[in-house]
Amino acid sequence: MPLALEGKKAIVAEVSEAAKDALSVVVADSRGVTVSAMTDLRKQARENGVQIRVVRNTLARRALSGTSWECLNETFSGPTLLAFSYEHPGAAARLFKEFGKSQKEFEVKALAYEGEMIPAADIDRLATLPTYDEAIAKLMSVMKEASAGKLVRTLAAVRDQKQEEAA
């Protein structure tokens, strides 16, 4: 059923607004995926701060023109599923990577982060980015290791000094 001009303008405006605040965008093809699996994917996406939109290619090109996501225009062919990450740049990539493991028909076409198009083969660049909490935990563990190592070296120096004094 063809969309009226007003409907198309509304879709372009919605996708443009979604793209403005997004930290990253993932483009995928969901041909062959069951409706129940897509419903589960949408539910997981909402829980992870990811907005998923199915958009016609011409409308997607128009909505993303003039944005940093314009680099994805060449990937818009066939059915297009756009996922906008809002809370963490790797959220959509991580979600789609996990979903693709269970759904062989699901195909990630490309990703974009900070205006750079990333091929689907390099999905791990975004999917493995640590979340804020993971990065803080990693930093704290490194700081803890460094301080523990310094304490061990200090205790060893005190022991060596006492052994020298005793000798």
Phi, psi and chi 1 to 4 in degrees:
 res  aa     phi    psi   chi1   chi2   chi3   chi4
   1 MET       -  121.8 -177.1  171.1  157.1      -
   2 PRO   -68.5  145.0   13.9  -17.8      -      -
   3 LEU   -86.1  143.8  -75.1  172.2      -      -
   4 ALA   -74.3  161.3      -      -      -      -
   5 LEU   -56.7  -40.8 -178.3   60.1      -      -
   6 GLU   -65.0  -38.0  -67.0  -56.3  -44.1      -
   7 GLY   -64.2  -41.4      -      -      -      -
   8 LYS   -64.7  -42.0  -68.5  177.7 -176.8  179.1
   9 LYS   -62.5  -39.0  -73.9 -179.4 -179.9  178.8
  10 ALA   -65.0  -42.1      -      -      -      -
  11 ILE   -64.2  -45.7  -69.6  171.7      -      -
  12 VAL   -60.2  -42.1  168.2      -      -      -
  13 ALA   -65.1  -42.1      -      -      -      -
  14 GLU   -64.0  -45.5  -72.3  174.4   18.5      -
  15 VAL   -68.6  -38.7  174.1      -      -      -
  16 SER   -62.1  -42.0  -67.7      -      -      -
  17 GLU   -65.4  -40.8 -169.0   61.9   34.5      -
  18 ALA   -64.5  -38.0      -      -      -      -
  19 ALA   -70.5  -30.0      -      -      -      -
  20 LYS   -59.7  -43.2  -76.7 -179.6 -172.3  174.6
  21 ASP   -93.6   -3.6  -60.3  -31.3      -      -
  22 ALA   -73.3  143.4      -      -      -      -
  23 LEU   -87.5  -30.2  -60.1  172.6      -      -
  24 SER  -155.3  162.7   67.9      -      -      -
  25 VAL  -133.8  139.0  178.8      -      -      -
  26 VAL  -122.7  134.5 -179.4      -      -      -
  27 VAL  -110.2  131.3 -179.4      -      -      -
  28 ALA  -139.8  165.7      -      -      -      -
  29 ASP  -118.1  122.0 -179.4   -7.2      -      -
  30 SER  -108.7   21.8   61.2      -      -      -
  31 ARG   -59.7  134.2  -85.8 -174.6  -76.7 -151.6
  32 GLY    88.3   -4.7      -      -      -      -
  33 VAL   -87.6  136.1  178.6      -      -      -
  34 THR   -68.6  157.8   63.8      -      -      -
  35 VAL   -64.3  -39.9  172.4      -      -      -
  36 SER   -65.2  -37.5   62.0      -      -      -
  37 ALA   -66.5  -40.0      -      -      -      -
  38 MET   -66.7  -35.5  -74.5  -57.4  -64.7      -
  39 THR   -63.5  -42.3  -57.5      -      -      -
  40 ASP   -63.2  -41.0  -69.8  -19.0      -      -
  41 LEU   -62.7  -43.4  176.4   65.2      -      -
  42 ARG   -63.4  -38.2  -72.9  178.8 -173.8  -86.5
  43 LYS   -64.4  -46.0 -179.2 -179.3  178.3 -138.2
  44 GLN   -63.2  -37.3  -69.2  173.8    1.3      -
  45 ALA   -62.6  -46.3      -      -      -      -
  46 ARG   -59.9  -39.4  -79.0 -170.2  -60.5  -87.3
  47 GLU   -67.5  -24.8  -67.4  169.2   -2.9      -
  48 ASN  -104.6   12.2  -70.3  -58.6      -      -
  49 GLY    72.0   35.6      -      -      -      -
  50 VAL  -120.7  133.0  175.3      -      -      -
  51 GLN  -105.8  127.1 -178.0 -175.8   11.8      -
  52 ILE  -107.7  133.5  -64.3  178.0      -      -
  53 ARG  -133.9  135.1  -66.4  -66.9  -46.9 -115.2
  54 VAL   -99.6  119.8  176.8      -      -      -
  55 VAL  -134.0  143.5 -175.5      -      -      -
  56 ARG   -63.7  146.2  -69.8 -176.2  177.4  177.5
  57 ASN   -59.7  -43.3  -64.7  -35.2      -      -
  58 THR   -66.0  -37.0   53.5      -      -      -
  59 LEU   -71.2  -36.1  -62.3  178.9      -      -
  60 ALA   -65.1  -43.7      -      -      -      -
  61 ARG   -59.5  -44.7  -78.3 -172.5 -165.0   95.8
  62 ARG   -66.2  -40.6 -177.5  162.5  -72.9  160.8
  63 ALA   -68.0  -34.8      -      -      -      -
  64 LEU   -94.0   -3.1  -61.1 -179.1      -      -
  65 SER   -67.7  137.4   68.3      -      -      -
  66 GLY    83.4    3.0      -      -      -      -
  67 THR  -110.1  174.1   67.3      -      -      -
  68 SER   -73.8   -7.2   57.9      -      -      -
  69 TRP   -94.3    4.9  -46.2  121.2      -      -
  70 GLU   -61.6  -21.6 -164.8  169.6   15.1      -
  71 CYS   -62.7  -16.1   59.3      -      -      -
  72 LEU   -85.3   -5.4  -68.2  169.9      -      -
  73 ASN   -54.4  -35.3  -78.7   -9.8      -      -
  74 GLU   -70.6  -15.1   64.9 -172.0   48.8      -
  75 THR   -89.1   -6.0   62.9      -      -      -
  76 PHE   -81.7   88.9  -62.8  146.2      -      -
  77 SER  -147.7  141.2   62.7      -      -      -
  78 GLY    72.4 -168.7      -      -      -      -
  79 PRO   -62.7  131.5  -18.8   28.4      -      -
  80 THR  -120.5  127.5  -60.0      -      -      -
  81 LEU  -117.4  120.0 -178.9   73.5      -      -
  82 LEU  -104.5  134.9  -64.9  173.6      -      -
  83 ALA  -124.3  121.7      -      -      -      -
  84 PHE  -104.3  123.9  -59.6   98.9      -      -
  85 SER   -93.1  130.8  -63.8      -      -      -
  86 TYR  -112.2  -36.4  -65.9  108.9      -      -
  87 GLU   -91.7  -33.6  -64.9  174.2    9.6      -
  88 HIS  -146.3  133.8 -177.2  -91.9      -      -
  89 PRO   -60.3  -27.9  -12.5   17.6      -      -
  90 GLY   -95.0    3.5      -      -      -      -
  91 ALA   -62.1  -50.1      -      -      -      -
  92 ALA   -67.4  -40.6      -      -      -      -
  93 ALA   -62.6  -44.6      -      -      -      -
  94 ARG   -62.8  -44.1 -171.0  176.0  -59.1  128.9
  95 LEU   -62.8  -46.6 -178.9   69.0      -      -
  96 PHE   -69.4  -34.2  -80.4   13.1      -      -
  97 LYS   -64.0  -46.1 -178.0  179.2  176.4 -173.6
  98 GLU   -64.7  -41.6  -72.0  -59.9  -45.6      -
  99 PHE   -65.1  -38.5 -173.5   72.6      -      -
 100 GLY   -65.6  -24.8      -      -      -      -
 101 LYS   -67.0  -36.7  -71.1  178.2 -178.0  176.2
 102 SER   -92.4  -21.1   62.7      -      -      -
 103 GLN  -117.3   97.0  -59.1  -69.5  -35.0      -
 104 LYS   -65.7  -25.0  -60.6  -59.1  176.6 -161.8
 105 GLU   -75.7  -21.4  -59.0   85.9   13.9      -
 106 PHE   -73.7  129.5 -170.6   77.7      -      -
 107 GLU  -131.7  124.1  174.9 -165.4   -2.3      -
 108 VAL   -83.1  127.1  174.2      -      -      -
 109 LYS   -88.6  -47.0  -65.4  179.4 -176.9  179.5
 110 ALA  -166.5  167.6      -      -      -      -
 111 LEU  -133.5  161.8  -52.0   90.4      -      -
 112 ALA  -142.2  138.0      -      -      -      -
 113 TYR  -142.9  125.2  177.3   62.0      -      -
 114 GLU    51.5   43.2  -65.4 -175.4  -14.6      -
 115 GLY    79.8    2.8      -      -      -      -
 116 GLU  -106.7  127.1  175.0 -167.1   -3.5      -
 117 MET   -78.7  133.4 -171.4  177.7  109.0      -
 118 ILE  -117.3  127.0  -58.1  169.5      -      -
 119 PRO   -63.1  155.1   -9.4   16.5      -      -
 120 ALA   -60.0  -30.5      -      -      -      -
 121 ALA   -63.9  -24.0      -      -      -      -
 122 ASP   -99.5   30.7  -64.9  -21.4      -      -
 123 ILE   -60.5  -26.3 -168.0  168.5      -      -
 124 ASP   -64.9  -22.7  -74.5  -24.1      -      -
 125 ARG   -56.6  -38.6  -84.3 -178.8   58.6 -171.0
 126 LEU   -96.3  -37.2  -78.0 -179.3      -      -
 127 ALA   -65.6  -26.4      -      -      -      -
 128 THR   -98.3    3.5   57.6      -      -      -
 129 LEU   -61.4  130.8  -80.7  176.6      -      -
 130 PRO   -71.5  147.9   23.8  -30.1      -      -
 131 THR   -72.7  172.4   62.9      -      -      -
 132 TYR   -57.7  -46.7  178.4   78.2      -      -
 133 ASP   -64.9  -39.5  -67.5  -25.6      -      -
 134 GLU   -65.2  -39.8  -68.2  169.1  -14.9      -
 135 ALA   -65.4  -41.6      -      -      -      -
 136 ILE   -63.9  -43.4  -66.7  -64.4      -      -
 137 ALA   -61.9  -40.9      -      -      -      -
 138 LYS   -64.6  -43.3 -156.4  176.9  -81.0 -169.3
 139 LEU   -61.8  -44.2  175.7   64.7      -      -
 140 MET   -63.5  -38.9  -66.0  -55.6  -71.0      -
 141 SER   -67.9  -36.7   69.4      -      -      -
 142 VAL   -66.5  -42.9  167.4      -      -      -
 143 MET   -64.7  -37.8  -69.7  171.9   61.8      -
 144 LYS   -65.4  -43.6 -178.0  179.2  171.4 -174.4
 145 GLU   -62.2  -42.2  -70.6  -66.4  -38.7      -
 146 ALA   -64.4  -43.4      -      -      -      -
 147 SER   -70.8  -35.2   64.2      -      -      -
 148 ALA   -66.8  -39.9      -      -      -      -
 149 GLY   -64.0  -39.3      -      -      -      -
 150 LYS   -65.5  -39.7 -171.7  173.1 -175.9  177.7
 151 LEU   -63.9  -42.6  176.0   65.3      -      -
 152 VAL   -63.9  -43.6  168.6      -      -      -
 153 ARG   -64.5  -38.1  -72.5 -169.2  -59.5  -85.8
 154 THR   -64.9  -46.0  -56.3      -      -      -
 155 LEU   -63.4  -38.4  -69.0  175.1      -      -
 156 ALA   -65.3  -39.0      -      -      -      -
 157 ALA   -66.6  -40.6      -      -      -      -
 158 VAL   -63.6  -43.0  168.5      -      -      -
 159 ARG   -60.8  -46.7 -178.9 -161.7   64.5 -150.1
 160 ASP   -61.6  -40.3  -67.0  -16.9      -      -
 161 GLN   -64.6  -42.5 -176.6 -178.2   17.9      -
 162 LYS   -68.2  -34.2  -71.9 -169.0  178.0 -158.1
 163 GLN   -67.4  -38.2  -74.5  176.0   -9.1      -
 164 GLU   -66.5  -39.9  -72.4  175.4   10.3      -
 165 GLU   -66.2  -35.8  -69.9  174.2   -1.4      -
 166 ALA   -73.7  -27.2      -      -      -      -
 167 ALA   -82.0      -      -      -      -      -
